[in-house]
Amino acid sequence: MCVMPLRTASAQNAVVNDTRSPQQMIEEYRRVDSYLSKLKLPDQRLLLIERYLKHALPANEREELLDQGSQLYATQLMLYADDPARSKHYQQKVQQFLADHPSADTPAIQVMLLQADYNRGEAAVTRWLNDPSDKESLAEARSDFQRIAPKLVEYHKSIQKRIEEQWDVIDRMPSGSGRESREKVVRELEGVVGRAAFFGAWSNYYLSLVEDTRGPSNYSKIAIELFRGLLDLKVDPKSTTPWHEAADPNRMGLEQEWRARALIGLAMSEILDNNVLDGQRCFALLEAGPTSAEIADQSDYWYCRGLINAGKLDEAANFAKMTIQDFQGNSSPGKTSLCVLLADTGLREGANAPKIRDMGIQGLIGLAKLGHHSAAIQLVEKYGIDLENSQGFYMMWLVGQQQFAEAEKSKSADDYREAQTQLRDALAAPEAKKDLLSASECRYTLAWCSYRLEEHAEAGLNFQDAVSGLKGPNPGKAAEAAWMAFVSYQALAKEEPRYGLRAIEVLEDLKRDFPNHQYAQKADYFIAKLQQSRGSMTSSIRQLQSISPDDPNYWSAKFDLCNLLRQQIDQASSEDEKKELAGQLKKVADDLQTRLNHDSAPEDRVSGVVRCLLNVSDLARKDILPSGEFAKYVGASKTLVSSLPPDDRAWVDYHYQALMLARTQKNEGEVATHADWLLKNAKGTPYEQSALIIRALEIDQQVAATTAPDRQLLEEGFDIYSRLVKHLGTTSGAVKQSKNAKVACSKAADFAEQLHRWSDAATYLRVLVEAYPKEQEYLQRLGRVEFTLQNYPGALGHWRTLLVGLDKGEEAWFEAKYYQLACLQQTDRDQAKTVLEQFQLLHPDWGLPPWRDKIKTLAQQISGSGGS
């Protein structure tokens, strides 16, 4: 029925002689159109309409086809409005359709065609707003919006009226396909009227700008009315509840981008209409609703854009200062756009207005905080801003970045030196101490200046100090900084062995903080090379002991001395030598503690002293120093470490020693506190292992105390034991050599089994079976798990091993026989029948319960003709 008309519709345009009556043709058209509609083939429906319009049809039937064609084209234009290629294709098709059939022109089609004009106008007005000297774009935008704004408003009214009339008709219609078809058409019209309101509102907003009618005007009133109607936020003068309190952001459909952008348009129109407070209320609704993260990120930009568009530059400047001061890295498109807007506007408009110019400076500061130095420098150069005498960390930092970029081009030592001096001055500013991320970014650039100048000690120190501030927001750059610290120290290690120790320390931190980074994969190799090349430590120790307190490197040298002494203690061959060296280390630690001014000392100095004191406590714990010193030095460390930021590495050392002390003193509460801290904050470090063991024992006790442990406890048990296995060893060799590794591996598998995490259980049990291939318990557990995973060949091998080793009269043997038959049933049915026959001959009673009934059931399945 459908093939013939379709072929005809897609063939030549000429109409052949057709003997059918108009009524027959229209009936056939409706049947085919209905079929194509169900298949959702709009292009074929349009071809069909245009084909039948070539026939001589009565006026009413012709009107029906034209109306359907108009609706279809409007729908397609709406569907592909954001697809430039397809939108252009349908616009051309529509233009030809309307040229052939002028009476098919409808408000719905015109609205969708005007969207393309709107897009051109919006692009032009955006160019002009970003560059007010672009008069050509201004003229283009004015021409476009003067033409389309009134049309869109008029079309909105006419389509809205038609929709209301159609609903009146539908309400009187009986249920059925006719009503459903008409409802579908009206729903499509509602989509068109929504677009007319949306683009009509924005067109009037922009028309107000290009006509230079900032402030209340007919244009802003029309925009507000359309936006409010679209969002169902109309103000009811009779209501006692303010509109913004009655509005529910969760029921406004703000998850849809166009509705969120309509609310932004309303806010900006209210601001343009001198109603800033209602504009702010709109943005509050936007942020409170289910708005997409991308749109919410742009809300500050659009609020500021609205103020600037309305000529409210003082308010924009106040907002800029309040907003930028809260920036702490974490760049986003919305933040970046806001900073560029502030800088562009403030630097352009503020030549004779200090407050507006400061808004531009705030934009530059924001870009610096976000790490967009190149963009900030481009704006500085664009507006000819002289930064040489700028004060404050951020502006001084920008100067330094600019000088460093120039030095990278010239490769001149003098240029690097100039940038180095500027960046040092920037870091000395008070603001640098309040913004760790920005200070770390600045220090990273300073480190590169020193590295280019072959001042490797300073470079290494600055690269190392930059890591802590970068590793949260920018782990890639933090890992790069750590690696460059190692490279810098390595360059000094041959001449000054103490820097070899620092290089090793940096690599160890790199492995801990960035375990998955490519640099971490190289760390072990370079650690081994450095340890081989360091040679005797005695000369290094002697050299470090001779450094006087007035030396600028005194503190770092003494920290290196403590680390070298501790390494030599660990390598010493006699107890007397260990105690002698431990005494020297304690003396250095005591001296540093006495010299430290806790209230004014920099954090890295306090951290170094803490680690020296904890070295002493560790030696006392191991009875190399008097055991009474253990608690004393842990206590002294606690006093100092409390002033350090939570991510300082001294905290890990402290909590480990405090944990060991609490265990010695049998203080279970303190043990739990320190173990919990290490579990959360010391992942991947050697100290994690002790905390894992303590928590694992607690979990075992909790599980043993109940017959039905809850899932949360089982999940934690699996997490703890799987982490512990990583420390103790995950290979069969490690499990063979260490009883603890064997137990941890078995426990991890046990928790996985209870959680039905069969793949995880199989992973651990395979290691155990490889290490202990005859162990009954491991074979049974792995056999069950492999069977559950439907790895029948693998499971079969384990059950066969058990059948050979077990006593044929015990229950475990019948379990193995059951699983052997069940695996064969899945892999080799004939073999399963043979094994079953042998079993029945030897065990006519079918064995022991509970396997007796299970084997009987299985035997029926194997012997039956229907398969398993």
N, C-alpha and C positions, 0 to 999 in steps of 0.2 A: 504493500500500500504506500510505503514511504519512499522506496528507492527511486521510482520514476520521477516524482516531483522534485526530489533533491538533485537528481542528475540534471533535470531540466533547469532548475534554479541556478546551477553553477555553470551552465553552458552559455550559448550565445545570447545576446541581448534581444535580438529580434524575436518578435512573437509570431509563432506559426499559426496557421489557421486552426482555430479551436472551436469545435462544434458544441462544447458544453455550455449550459446556461450559466449566467452569473451566480445563480443560487447554488448550482453544483460546484462551481469553482470556489465559492466562499466556504462552503461546507468542507471541501477537500482541504482548503487552506487551514481551516481551524483544526482538522484532525492532525495534519502534519505539524502545525505549530505546537499543538499540545504535546506531541511526541518529542519534538526538539526541545521543548521547555523542560520536560521531565529529564532529558539527557543533559540539560544545562549547556546548550550549544547556542549562545546568543548570536554569534557571527552568522551561523547558518540560518537562524531565524530572520536576521536582517536581510540576507540574500533572498530568502523566501518572500518577504514582504515586498522588496523592490521588484522581484519578478512578477508578482501578482498585480502590483500597481500598474504594470504595463497593459493589463487587460482593461476592457471597458466594464467598469463595475458601477452599480448604483451609488449615488452620492453617499448614503449612510454607511454602506459597506466600505467604500473608499476612505471615508472619514475614520472608520474603525482601524484600518490598516495604517493610515498616517499617524494616528494617535499612538498605536502600539510601537511603530517605528521610532517616534519621538521619545517615548518612554525608554525604549531599549537603548537608544543612542545616549540619552541623558545618564542612564545607569552605567553604561560603559565608560563614559567620560568621568563619572564620579569614581568608578572603580579604579581607573588607571590615572587619576589626577597626579599622583606622585611618581609616575613612571614617564619620564620625558618622551621617550621614543614612542611608546604605545599611545600616550596622550596625543601626540602630534598626529599619529596615524588616524585616530578617531576624529580629531578636529577636522582633518581634511575630508574624511568620509561624510561628516555631518554637513560641512559647507556644501559639498556636492549634492547631498540629499535635500538640503533646503533650497538650493538653486533649482533642482528639478521639481520640487514640491513646496513652494513658498507657504502654502497653507499649513504645512507641518511644523512651522516655527512655533515654539512654545516657550513660556518663561523658564521651564525646567532646563531646556536645551541652552537657552541664552545664559542662564546662571553658570552652567558648566563651561561654556565657551569664555565667559568673562573671567573665570578663574585663571586662565592663561594670561589674560591682560593684567590681572591682579599681580601675578608672579613677576611680570616684567616691571610693574610699577614699584613693587616692594624692593626689587633688586636696585632700582634707580634711587629710591629714597634712602636705602641703606648706604649706598655709595656717597650720597650727599651728606648724610648725618655724620659719616666717618671723615668726610672732607668737605666742610662748608664752602670751600672755594670752587667746588665742582658745580658750576652754574648750569652746565649742560644736563647733568643728571637731575638737578632740581627742576628744570623746565620739563624734562621727560616725565618725571614723577607727577608734577602738577597736571600736565595734560592727561595722563592716564587716569588719575584719581578724580579729576573733575568730570571725566566722561563716565567712569564705571560706578562711582559711589552712588549717585542718585538712581542709576539703573538697578543696582543690586537691592537697594532699599525698596524700590517699587516692585521688583520681582518677588521680594520676600513677602510683601503684603498680598500680592495677587495669588501666589501659590498657597499662602497660609489660608486665604479665604476659600480657595478651591478645596483644600484639605478638610476644612470645617464642613463645607457643603457635602463632600463625599462621605464623611462620617455620619452625617444626618441620614443620608441614603442607606448606608450600610446598617445602621441601627434598625431600620425598618425592614431589612431583608431577612428571609428565612435562612437557616443554616444550610450549608451545602457548598458545592464547588464554585458557584457564582459569587457567593459572598466572600469566600476565601480568595478568589482571584482578584476581586475588587480591593480587599484588604491589603493584598500584596502590593498592588499598584500604589495605594495610599502610603504604605510604609516606605516605598521607594521615594515618593514625593516628600515625605517627612525628612528623608536624608538630604534631599535637594534644598528644602527650605532651611534646614540647619546650616548648610553651606552658604546659602544666601545671607543668612544672619551673620555668620562668622566673617565672611569676606566683606560684607557690607559694613560691619562694625569696624574692622581694621582699616578699610578704605576711608571711612570718615575720620578715624583717628589720624591717619597719615595726611589726609586732606587738610586737617587743621594745622599740621606742621608746615606743609609746603605753602599754605596760604598765609603763614605767619600769624595765625590767630590763636596764639597761646593764651590760656585762660578759658573761662566759660564761653562757649559758642554753640551754635546749632550743631556743628559737626561733633563736638564732644558729647552733647546731649544725645544725639542719635546713636553714637557709638555705645554710650552707657546703656541706653534703652535696649539696643539689640543684644549686647553682651548679657545683660541681666535676664532678658527673656530667654536667651539660649540656655542659661544656667539655672533658670527658675529661682532667681534671686531678686525678684521684683520687690520694691519697697511698698508696703501696704500702709498708707497713712492712718488707717483706722486701728492698726495693730498696736498693742502696748509693749510688744517685745521687739527690740531693735532687730533689723534684718540679719545682722551678723551673728546675733545670738541664736536666732531661729535656724540659721543655716547649719546643716550637718555635712562636714567635709567628706564623710565616709559614704554619703548617698548622692554625691554630685558627679560620680563617674570620672573622677580625676585620674584614674588609672589610664584613661584614654587620652592620648597626647593632645588631640585637638581641643578637648574640653579643658585640659589644664592650661593650654595656650589661650583659650578664651578667657579664663580667669585672670591670666597675666594681662590680657588686653583690657579687661575691665579695670584692673588695678591702675594701669597706666592712663586710662581714660579719666578715671577719678582724679588722679594726680594732676592731669592736664586741666581738669575742671576746677582746680584749686581745692580739691577735697583729699588732701594727703592722708588724713586719718583713715578714711574708707579704703584708700589704696593700700595702706599698711594692713588693714583687716583682711583684704583679699589675699595678700601674700601670706598672712597667718593661716588662712584656710588652706592655701596651696600646700604649705609645709605640714599641716596637721592631717591632711588626707592621704589616701593611698597613691600619691603621685609617684611617678617613676623617679629613680635616683638621678637620671640625667636631667630631668626638668627641675627637680628640687635643687640640684646643684647650681642651676642658672638663676635662681630666684633673686639673689642679691644683685646680680648683674642687671636684671630687668627692672628691679626697683630703682637702682641708681640711674639706669638709662631713662626711666620714666621721669625722674627728677630733672635730669639734664635736658631732656626733650622739652620739658615744661618751663625751662629757663630758671629752675630753682637751684642755682649752682651753690649757694651757701649751704642749703640743706644737704646737697650731695657731698660737699666738702666735709661737713660734720659726720655724715654717715661713713665716708671713706676713712677718716681718722679712727673712728670707733671700730670699724670692721678690720682694717689692716693690722691693727695692733694685736689682734687675737690670732692672726695667721701663725701657724707653726708647721711649715712644710706641707706635706700631703697635697701636692698640686692636683688640680682638676681643671677641666675645660671651663667650667663656670667661674672659678677663682681667677684663672688666667685672663679670661675675657674681661672680668671686672677690673683687674689691674691695668690692662691695656686701655680700657675706656677712661679710667681715672687719669692715667698718665697723659693720654692723648688730649683729653679735654682740658685738664688743668694746665698743662704746659702750653697749650695753644691759646687758652682764654685768659690765663692769669698773669700776663706780662705786667699789668698795672694793678693787680689785685692779689696781695700776699696770701690771703686765705685760699683763693682758687689755685694759685700756683702751688701752695702746699698740698692741695689735693693731687696735683700731678706728681709731686715728690712722693706722696704716699703710694701712688700707683707704682712708681719705680721701686720703692721699698718692698711693696708686695711682690713684685716680680723677682726681686732678689731673694726674698724669703722662700719663694716657691722654687728657686733654683733656675729661673729663666733669665740668666745674666745676659745672654746675647740679645734677647728681645729688649731688655732694659737699656742696654748700651745703644742699640739701634734707635730707640726713642730719644736718648740723650743726644745722639748725633743729629737726628732729624730736627730737633728744636734748638740745637746749638747751645746746650746747657753746659756751663762751666762747672765741673765737679771738683776742680783742684783744691778749693778751699772748703769743701763740704765737711760738715761735722757729723758725728754720729756713726755708729758701727756700720749700718747698712749702706750709707752713701760712700763711706770710705772703702768699704768692701767692693762696691761697684767700681770705684776708681782702680783698686788693685786688680780686679778681674780684667778690666779694660787694658791695664798695663801688662798683665800677664799674657793676654791674647796678642798684644803687639810684640812682646818678647818671643813668643812662640813662632812668630813670623820672621823676626830679625835674627833670632838665635844669639843675640848680643848679651854678654855677661852683664853689661851696665844696665840693660833693660830689665833683665831678671832681678838684678839687685834693687832697682827702683821699685819694681812690683813687690819684692820681698819686704822692703821697708814699709810700704804702704799697707800691706796685709798685716804686718806686725802691729802697726799703729791701730788698725781697725780692731784687732783682737784685744787691744788694751782698753778699748772703750767699754763703759759699764754695760751697755746693751748686750754685748757679746756673751756676758755671763748668764743672761736671762733666756737666751735662745740657743739651746745646745745644738740643734740641727744646723742652723745657719752658721754658728761658730765652727762646727765641724766641717762644713762645706768650705768655709774660708780657710781653715787650717789645712785642709786637703790641698787647696791651691798653693798655699804657702809652702807645703812640703814639696810640691813639684818645683817651685822656684829653687829651694835649697838643693834638691836632687840635681837639677840642671846645672847648678853651680858646684856640684860635687862636694857639697857640705853634707855628707851622708849621715853624720850623727844627728844633726838637727832635722834632716829629712825623715830619718827613721822615727824619731820621737814624735814629730808632727803627724806623720802617717798613722802611727800607732794610736795617738790621742784622738784622731779623727774617727776611728772605728766605732767607738762607743755611741757617738751621736748619730752615726749613719746607719748602723745595722738594723734599726727598727724600720725607719721609713724607706731606706735605700740599701738593701742588703747587698746588691750587686756592687755598688760603689764601695761599700764597707769592706767587702772581700778584696776588692782591688787595692784599697788602702792598706789592709793587713799584708797583702802580698808585697806591696812596695816597701812597707816597713822592713819585711824580711830581706828584700833585695838590698835595701840601704845598709842594714846592719851587716849583711853578708860581705859587702864590699870592704868593711873595716875589720872583719873577723881575723884575717891572717896577721895583721899588724897588732891588733889589740884583742886578745882572746875573749875578753869579757863581752864583746859585741857578738861573738858566736853564741854565747849563752842567751843574749837577748833575741837573736834570730831564732833560736830553738823555741824560746818562750812564745814568740809571735806565731810560729808555725803550730804550736800546740793549741794556742787560742783559736787559730784559724780552723783547725780540725774540729774543735768543739763548737764554735759559733756558726760555721758554714759547712757542715759535714757533707753536703751534696754538691758543693761547688767544685769546679775542675781543679782549682788551686789546692783544695783539701786533699785531692787524690794524689798530688805530687808531694805533699808535706812530709810523709814518712821517709821518702827517699832523701830529701834534703836534710832532714834531721839526722839521719844516719851518716851522711857525708860530713855534716858539721861536727858531729861527735867524734868521728875518725880524725878530723883535721885539727882538732883543738889541742891535742897533745897534752903535756903536763899542765895541771892547773896551779901548781905551786907558785910559778912566777907571776901568774895573773893575780893570785891572792896577795902576794907580797906587794905587787904594784898598787893594788886597790887599797891595801892597808896604809900605804904611805900618803894617800891624798889627804890634804889638810882641810879643816872646816871652812876656810875662806875661799876654797876652790869652788867656782860656780857649778861644777859637776859633782860636788861632794855627796849630795843625797842619792843621786842615781848610782854613783860609784859604790856607796855603802850597801844599797839594795843588791847590786850585782855581787858584792862580796858575800853577803848572806847566802845568796843562791849558790855561789861557787863552793862555799864552805859546806853547805848542806849536801851538794853532790859529792864532795870529797869524803864526807862522813859515810855516805851510803857505799862508797867504794873502798873504804878503809879495811885493812885486813885484820886488825886487832882491836879488842875492846878499849885498850888504853889509848890508842890513836883516835878512836871515835870520840872518847870522852874529852881528850885534849882539844880536838877540833870543835866539839860541841860547846866547850867552855868559851872558845873564841867567838863563836856565833852568838852566844848569849851576851857576851860583853858588847858586841856591836849593836845588838838589838836594844839592850838597856841604854846605851849611849844615845841611840836615835830617839828612843822614847823620851829621854830627858830633854833633848834639844828641841823636840817638836812643840811648836806653839799650836795647840789643837784648835783654837778659835780662829786663827788667821791663816793656817797652813793650807796650801792648795790640796784638792782632793787626791791627786795622784801621789802626793807625799804621804798623806794619812794612810792611803791604801797600802803603800810600800811598807810603812812601819807596822801595820797590822799583820801583813804577811810574814815579816821578820819575827814578830812576837809569836805567831802561830807555829813557825818553824821550831821555836824554843819549846812551846807546849808539846809538840809532836815528839820531840826528842825526850822530853820528860815522861811522856806516856809510854815510850819504849824503854824507859829506865836507863837511857844513855846519860841523861841529866837526872838529878834527884826527883823522885816521883812527886814530891810535894809541890814542885813548880808547875805541874800540869794545870791544876785549877787556877793558880795565880795568874798565869799568862793567858789562859782562856778568858778570865775575867777582865784583864787589862785590854784584851782585844775587843771585847764586847763594848767597852766604854768608847773606844775609838770608832769602831765600825758603824755604830749607830748614826754617825754623821754623814756616811757615804751614801750615794744614790743606790737604789736597789739592784741595779745591773752591774755594780762594781764587782770584779772577780774575787775581791777579798771576802765578800759575803759567803761564797761557796766554801772557802777554806775555813772560815769561822764556824759555820753551821756543822761542818764535818767534825772539827775538833770538839765543839760543844756536844755533839751527839756521842762521841767516844767518851767524853767526861761523864755525861748523864748515864751511860751504860755502866761505867766504873762505879758511880755513886748509886746505881740501881734506882734512879729517879725516872719511873716509867712515863710520867707526864712530859718531862723534858725530852725524853727519848722520842716520844711520839711527835712532839712539836718540831724537833730538828729533822727527824726523818721525813716528815711530811713536807717541810720546806725543800729539802734536797730532792725529793721525788718530783716536785713541781718545777724546780729551778736549776737542777744540776744534771739534766738529761745528757747522756753522752760522756760525762766526766767519770773518772775513776771513783769519785766519792758517791756516785749514784748507787753503786753496788751495795754498799753497807746499808743504805736506806731501804733498798729493795729487799734485802734479806730480812730486815726487821719487820717491814710491812708484810712480807710473805708469811712469816711465822704468825703474825696477828690474824691474817686472813684464814690460815689453816685452822687456828683455834676457833674462829667464829663459824667456819663451815662445819667443824666437828661438833659444835655445840647445838646444831639444829639438824633436823631430818629433811628440811626443805629450805635450803638457802635461797634467798631472793636473787633475781637475775642481776641486779646491780652489783651485789657482792661477787657473783660469779664473773661478771665482766671485769671487775677490778682485779680479781684473782688472775684471770687470763692475761690482763695487761701487765701486771707486776711480774708474773713468771716469764712471760715472753720477753720483757725487757731484761730480766735477770739472765736468761739464756744467752742474750747477745753479749753479756759481759763474760759469762763462764765458758762459752763456746757452743757453736751450733753444728759442729761436724761430728761424725762418728768417732774420730780420733780424740777430740776433746772430751766427749762423753765417756770414752773408755778410760781416759787418764784421770778424770776428776769425778769423784762421787757426787759432789755438789752439782756439777753440770748434768749428771745423769738424773738426779732427783728433780732438778729444775725443769729439765726437758720433759720428764714424765708428768710433772704437775701441770705444765703448760698444756700438754695434750689432754690431761684429765679435765681441766676447766673447759677446753675447747669442746670435748665430748659432751659435757653437761650442757653446754650452750648450743649444741647441735651445729657447731662450726666445723663441719667434717673435713673440709680441705685443710684447715689449720691443724686439726688433730692429726691428720695423715702426715703432714709435713714433719711434725715432731716424732711421731711413732716410727716413721721410716728411718730416721736417724738412729733411734734406739734399737730397732731390729737389725740395722746394718752393723751396729756396734756389738749387739748380743743376739746373734742369729738363732740361738736355741732357747732363748728365754721365753717360757710359756706365756707369761702375762702379756708381754709386748706383742707376741705373735697373735694371741687371741684378740687383743684390743685393735691391732692393725687390721686383722682379718675382718672384724666386724665393721670397722670404718670404711675399708676398701669396698666391702659389699654394699654398704649404704651409699657410697659414691658411685656404685654400679661399675666399679673397676673389677669385673668378675675374674679375669685371668690373673690379676695381681692377688686378689683375695684367695683364689684357689691354691696358689703356690704356698701361702702361709698355712692354710688348713691342712694341706697334704703333709707339710712338715710336722704339724702337730699330731696327725694320725699315726705317723711313724714313731713318734717319741712317747706318746701317751699310753697308759694302761688301757686295754680294750674294754675293761669292765667299769671304768669310772665315768662319771657324768660328763666331764670335759671331752672325753673321746666321742661321745654321742653328739655333743654340740659340734665338734669338728666334722663329723660325718654328715650332720644336717647341712652345714654350710658347704661342704664339698658337693653334695647332691644339688643344692640350690644354685651353686655356681655353674655346675655342669648343665643344669637345666637351661641356663641362659647361653651357654657357649657351645655345648656338644650334647645334644639330646640323646643320641644313640649311646654315647658313653655313659650318660646319666642312667639310662635303662639298664645297662650292663652292671654298673656299680650297685644299683638298687637290687637287682636280682641276687648278686653275691651277698649283699647285706641281709636280705630276707632269708637266705639259706642259713646263714650263721646266727641270725637273731630273729627267729620266728616270733618272739614276744615283742619285737620292735624297740627294745632297749629300755632305758630309764626315763622317767619323767624329769623335766617337762618336755624333753626332746622326743619322747615316744609319740605323742599326739602330733607334734609338728612334722615329724618324719612321715607319719601316716598320711597326713594331708598333702604333703609334698609328693608322696608316692602316687596318690590319685591323680595329681596334676601331670606328673611325668608319664604315667601309663595311659592317661586319657588321650583322645584323638584331637582334642581342641587346643593343644599347646599349653603353654605355661599359664 
